[in-house]
């Protein structure tokens, strides 16, 4: 029905925050469960993982948008409603 990339593809909103292109392919930031659905607000919420910097030989200068965050999406369209970073390790 729709798709939202927690790790944005090149050209998608947020991709400019991933300064290391190698991190886009191998950097983690995967989906964590449990998921949450607010049927009245038509809002789907998910938690993304911390980006795994140890996969890379060098440090990553980017902010890596949507990683280590709570992400809320419109259930009908998949459009981003909001996101909030959670505590950094």
matplotlib code that plots the C-alpha trace (Angstrom):
import matplotlib.pyplot as plt

x = [0.0, 2.8, 6.4, 8.4, 12.2, 13.7, 17.0, 16.0, 17.0, 19.1, 16.9, 14.3, 13.7, 16.3, 18.9, 21.0, 21.6, 23.5, 26.8, 28.5, 26.9, 28.3, 26.2, 23.1, 23.8, 25.2, 24.5, 21.7, 18.8, 16.4, 12.9, 12.3, 9.1, 6.6, 4.7, 1.8, -1.4, -3.8, -6.9, -8.8, -5.9, -4.9, -1.4, 1.2, 4.2, 7.4, 10.8, 14.0, 17.3, 20.6, 22.7, 25.5, 28.7, 31.0, 30.3, 32.3, 36.1, 35.8, 33.5, 30.3, 29.8, 26.0, 23.0, 21.4, 17.9, 15.2, 17.7, 17.2, 13.8, 10.1, 8.5, 4.8, 3.3, -0.1, -1.7, -3.5, -0.7, 2.6, 3.6, 5.7, 3.6, 6.5, 9.6, 11.3, 14.9, 15.2, 18.1, 21.5, 23.7]
y = [0.0, 2.4, 2.4, 4.6, 4.2, 4.7, 5.0, 7.3, 6.5, 9.1, 12.0, 11.3, 13.8, 13.2, 11.5, 14.7, 14.0, 10.7, 12.2, 8.8, 7.0, 3.6, 4.0, 4.1, 0.6, -1.0, 1.3, -0.2, 2.0, -0.9, -1.1, -2.1, -3.6, -3.3, -1.2, 1.0, 1.9, 4.7, 3.9, 7.0, 9.3, 7.0, 7.1, 4.3, 4.7, 2.7, 2.9, 2.9, 1.5, 3.3, 3.4, 0.9, 2.9, -0.1, -1.3, 1.5, 1.9, 5.7, 7.9, 9.1, 12.9, 12.9, 13.2, 10.0, 11.3, 8.9, 6.6, 6.2, 7.9, 7.4, 7.9, 8.6, 8.0, 8.6, 5.1, 5.8, 7.5, 6.5, 10.2, 11.3, 13.0, 13.6, 12.0, 12.5, 11.4, 9.4, 9.5, 9.1, 6.4]
z = [0.0, 0.9, 2.1, 4.4, 4.6, 8.0, 6.2, 3.4, -0.2, -2.0, -2.9, -0.2, 2.6, 5.3, 3.0, 3.1, 6.8, 5.9, 5.0, 4.6, 1.6, 2.8, 6.0, 3.9, 2.7, 5.9, 8.8, 10.8, 12.0, 11.7, 12.9, 16.5, 17.9, 19.4, 16.9, 17.8, 15.9, 16.9, 14.9, 15.9, 14.8, 11.9, 13.2, 13.0, 15.4, 15.3, 17.0, 15.0, 16.2, 16.8, 13.7, 14.1, 13.6, 14.2, 10.7, 9.4, 9.5, 9.9, 11.9, 10.3, 10.3, 9.6, 11.8, 10.2, 10.4, 11.8, 13.6, 17.3, 17.0, 17.5, 14.1, 13.5, 10.0, 8.6, 8.3, 5.0, 3.1, 4.8, 5.0, 8.0, 10.6, 13.1, 14.6, 17.9, 18.6, 21.9, 24.3, 22.8, 24.2]

ax = plt.figure().add_subplot(projection="3d")
ax.plot(x, y, z, "-o")
ax.set_aspect("equal")
plt.show()
